[in-house]
Amino acid sequence: MMWPLSQFGFVTLNFIAYCLLLFILVLSRRLNGLSRAVKRGMVMPPVLSTIVMLTNPYHHLFVKVGEQDFSERVYGPVFLV
């Protein structure tokens, strides 16, 4: 149960770029010009990476922690993206 709580920082980092993009679109008054499909497409990368992070104990695509020592980590391909 500790895994989702320990990944809170990574999950919030996923949405920073998306929120900044929304902020810029609102300030430039271009948000209304985007279609619903484009708006949904913009939110998909942070949502998908969050799902991968929260389900990491099942597939270890984000990071694999050593069994004996928690400071021993092997980063997966999703961490690098």
N, C-alpha and C positions, 0 to 999 in steps of 0.2 A: 504493500500500500504506500510505501514511502516514495516509490519511483515517480508518480505524477507530481507529488509535492516538490521533489527535488528538481524537477524540470521546468518549474515555473518561469525562471529567468530565460530559458531558451524559447519557451512558448511566446513570451511577450516580445522577444526580439524578432520573431517571425512577423509580427503584425506592425512593427514600426514603419517599415517601408510602405506598406499598404496605407496606413493612416496618414503618413506624410503626403502620399500621392492624392488621397482624398482631400486633404487640407488644401493642397495646391489647386486642385480642380474646383473646389468650392470658392476659393479666393479669386480665381480667374474666371469664374462664372461659366465653366465649361462642363460641369457635372450633368446638367440637364440635357446636354447635347449627346450624351452617350446612351447607347441602347442598353436595355436590360441584360442582354447576353454579354456585352462587354463588361458591364459592372460585375456580373457573376464570374466572368473569366478572370477579372483582376483579383478577386478574393480567393480563388481556388488554390494557388500555390501556397499561401500561408496556412490555409485550412488543411490541405493534404500533408504538409510537412508537420503540422501539429499532431495530426492523427498518427503519423509514423513515429513521432517522438513519444507519444503517450502509450503506444503499443510496442515500444522497443524491447521490453523483456521477452517478447514472444519470437522476435526475428533478428534482433541485434543489428539492424541496418544503421542505426544512429551511433551507438557506442556499446562496446562490450566491456564490462567491468570484470576485473580478475576475481577468482573465487576466494583466494586467501587474502589478498591485499587490495583494498578499494582504490588505492592510488594508482594501481596498474590498470591502464585503459587502452583499448584498441578502438580507434575511431573508424566508423564504417563509411560507406559511400554517401549516405544522406547527410552526414555531418559536414562533408566537404562541399556540398552544394549549398 
